[in-house]
Amino acid sequence: MKYNELNEKERYVIEEKGTERAFTGIYNDFYEDGLYICKKCEAELYKSEDKFKSACGWPSFDDEIKGAIKRVPDIDGRRVEIVCSNCNGHLGHIFENEGFTSKNIRHCVNSISLKFIKN
């Protein structure tokens, strides 16, 4: 399968499981209507209606498009990593029981792993 070409920063986060600095990502405080897709393979990941303000420094979602995300035990043994189901690109981590929304789940996603498509 052919994937989008990634720059050095994108490769670091998406392929090497890095993290962009908090509060620096383009989608951190971004709330337009549309769809978030994987930067590497363009698979649909999140709908804008599932994005919420968490003030954690990264885009936060309380739901994903069905089948779009895989949950993987993180190498640190404490967290759960989330990756694109299509290309296994690193997106971020998932956290539960924080009380931000009624779904009580937060997908903490690196902006650099996403591409936005406006409705």
C-alpha positions as CSV (number, residue, x, y, z in Angstrom):
1,M,0.0,0.0,0.0
2,K,1.2,3.5,-0.9
3,Y,1.3,6.0,2.0
4,N,1.6,9.8,2.0
5,E,5.2,11.1,2.3
6,L,5.9,12.4,5.8
7,N,8.4,15.0,6.8
8,E,10.9,14.5,9.6
9,K,8.6,15.7,12.4
10,E,5.7,13.7,11.1
11,R,7.8,10.5,10.9
12,Y,9.1,11.0,14.4
13,V,5.5,11.1,15.9
14,I,3.7,8.7,13.5
15,E,6.3,6.1,12.8
16,E,8.6,6.3,15.8
17,K,5.8,6.9,18.4
18,G,7.0,10.3,19.4
19,T,4.9,13.1,20.9
20,E,4.5,16.7,19.8
21,R,4.9,19.4,22.5
22,A,1.8,20.2,24.4
23,F,-0.2,23.2,23.2
24,T,1.7,23.5,19.9
25,G,-0.4,21.4,17.5
26,I,-2.6,23.0,14.9
27,Y,-5.8,21.2,16.0
28,N,-5.4,21.7,19.8
29,D,-7.8,24.7,19.9
30,F,-9.5,24.0,16.6
31,Y,-13.3,23.4,16.4
32,E,-14.6,23.4,12.9
33,D,-17.1,20.9,11.5
34,G,-15.5,18.2,9.5
35,L,-13.6,14.9,9.6
36,Y,-10.1,14.1,11.0
37,I,-8.2,11.6,8.9
38,C,-4.8,9.8,9.3
39,K,-1.9,12.0,8.0
40,K,-0.1,8.9,6.8
41,C,-2.8,6.9,5.0
42,E,-5.9,9.2,5.0
43,A,-8.2,6.7,6.7
44,E,-11.1,8.3,8.5
45,L,-10.5,8.4,12.2
46,Y,-12.7,11.0,14.1
47,K,-15.7,13.2,13.5
48,S,-15.6,16.8,14.7
49,E,-18.7,16.3,16.9
50,D,-16.6,13.9,19.1
51,K,-13.9,16.5,19.7
52,F,-14.0,18.4,23.0
53,K,-11.9,20.9,25.0
54,S,-9.9,19.2,27.6
55,A,-7.1,21.8,28.2
56,C,-4.6,18.9,28.1
57,G,-2.5,20.4,25.3
58,W,-3.5,18.0,22.5
59,P,-6.7,17.4,20.5
60,S,-9.2,15.3,22.5
61,F,-12.0,13.1,21.3
62,D,-14.5,11.0,23.2
63,D,-15.3,8.6,20.4
64,E,-13.7,7.3,17.1
65,I,-15.2,6.2,13.8
66,K,-16.0,2.5,14.3
67,G,-13.1,0.3,13.5
68,A,-10.7,3.2,12.8
69,I,-8.5,2.9,16.0
70,K,-6.5,0.0,17.5
71,R,-5.7,0.0,21.2
72,V,-2.2,-1.3,22.0
73,P,-0.5,-1.6,25.4
74,D,2.1,1.1,25.5
75,I,5.8,0.2,25.9
76,D,5.8,2.1,29.3
77,G,3.4,-0.6,30.7
78,R,1.0,2.0,32.1
79,R,-0.8,3.6,29.2
80,V,-2.8,2.4,26.2
81,E,-1.5,3.6,22.8
82,I,-3.9,4.3,20.0
83,V,-2.9,3.7,16.4
84,C,-4.6,3.9,13.0
85,S,-6.2,0.5,12.2
86,N,-5.3,0.9,8.6
87,C,-1.5,1.8,8.7
88,N,-0.6,1.4,12.4
89,G,0.5,5.0,12.6
90,H,0.9,6.3,16.1
91,L,-1.9,8.8,17.1
92,G,-1.5,9.2,20.8
93,H,-3.0,7.6,23.9
94,I,-6.4,6.9,25.4
95,F,-7.4,7.7,29.0
96,E,-10.6,6.7,30.9
97,N,-12.5,7.9,33.9
98,E,-11.4,11.5,33.8
99,G,-15.0,12.9,33.7
100,F,-14.5,15.3,30.8
101,T,-17.6,14.0,28.9
102,S,-20.5,11.6,29.6
103,K,-18.6,8.9,27.6
104,N,-15.8,9.2,30.2
105,I,-13.0,8.5,27.7
106,R,-10.4,10.8,26.1
107,H,-8.4,10.0,23.0
108,C,-5.4,12.3,23.4
109,V,-4.1,12.7,19.8
110,N,-1.1,14.4,18.3
111,S,-2.2,17.1,15.8
112,I,0.7,16.1,13.5
113,S,-0.9,12.6,13.1
114,L,-4.1,14.1,11.7
115,K,-5.3,15.9,8.6
116,F,-8.7,17.8,8.7
117,I,-11.3,17.8,6.0
118,K,-13.9,20.5,6.3
119,N,-17.6,19.6,5.8
